[in-house]
Structures are given as structure tokens and as C-alpha cells.
């Protein structure tokens, strides 16, 4: 799964868009090895979450403030 390295370094989370992903557009945001949230980019809907409450809040803010960039990267990575 491709990592969005520049955002990951900036925010301290590992941010991934699976290359075999499908609609709706989403990202996987990891804190540590196992804790992550799966967040739909356009609606900010959380479909899976194993993050602490404050980490989820940060993850949602990352997606919200980088929405256009994440959508662009989602299309490049998934080729959809």
C-alpha cells in the first residue's frame, strides 16, 4: 500500500491509500503499528477506528485540511 510520505512526516501518522482501493475514496491513517482509522475522504465518515479519541480527532483534521490533495493522490494511486 503506497504511503503518502510527505503528509506522514508532516503529521506523525502513517497515511496510506491502498492501490487496489475502490469507491468510496478513503485513506488509512496509522499511529504505531496496529492502531489505525479508515476515513472516507469526501464525507469524513469513519468506517473503522482503532485510534484513541484524540488521535482520531487529529486524523480527521488531517483528512479535512488535505482533502483535495488526498482525492488527487487517490486517483493517481488507484488509477480510477
N, C-alpha and C positions, 0 to 999 in steps of 0.2 A: 504494500500500500504506500503510495507516494506521500511523503511528509512535506508540508509547506514549511520549509526550513526557516525562512526569514520571519514568519509570524511566530513560529515555535520559539526561536531565540528571543524575539522581542517580548513575548508574554510569559515565557517559562512553562508553557504547556506544549505537549507534542500534538500537532494538529495534522490530521490525515484525511485525505479524500480517497476512498477505495477506487481502484482503476476499473473494477467490474461493477461499479455502482449503477443505480437506476433511479428514476424519479420516485419520490420527491428528492431534490438535491439536499444532501446532508454532509456534515463533517463529523469526524470522531475526534474528540478532544481528550487527551490523556494527561493525567497528573500522576506521575510514578508509572509503574509497570502495568498494574491491573485496573486502577481506578480511571474510569472514563465516562464521558457522556456522548450520546449520539444526538445531534441537534440539526433539525431541518433549517436550512439557510434562510429561506424566504419567509417562513412563518415563525421561526424561533421556537417551534414545538420541540420539546424534549421527548424523544422516543425511548431512550434508555439512559439510566443515570446511576453511576456508582461513585459519584463525587460527593465530597462534603458540601454542605449548603453554601458556604462562602466561595468554594471553588466553582460550583455550578453558576453562581452569580457572575463570577469573573468570566467563565466560559461563554455565557450568554452575551455578555458585553463585548467580548472579542468577536463573536459572530455578527452581532448587530453593527458594530463600528467598522467591520471589514466586509460587509455583505456583498457589495458589487465585485470586489476583488475575489471573494470566495466563489461566487457564481461563475466568474470568468475562468478561474482555475478548475472548477468542477467540470466545465465544458471541455477544457483542454485535456484534462486527465481521463475523463470517461469517453471522450470523443463522441458525445451525444449532442 
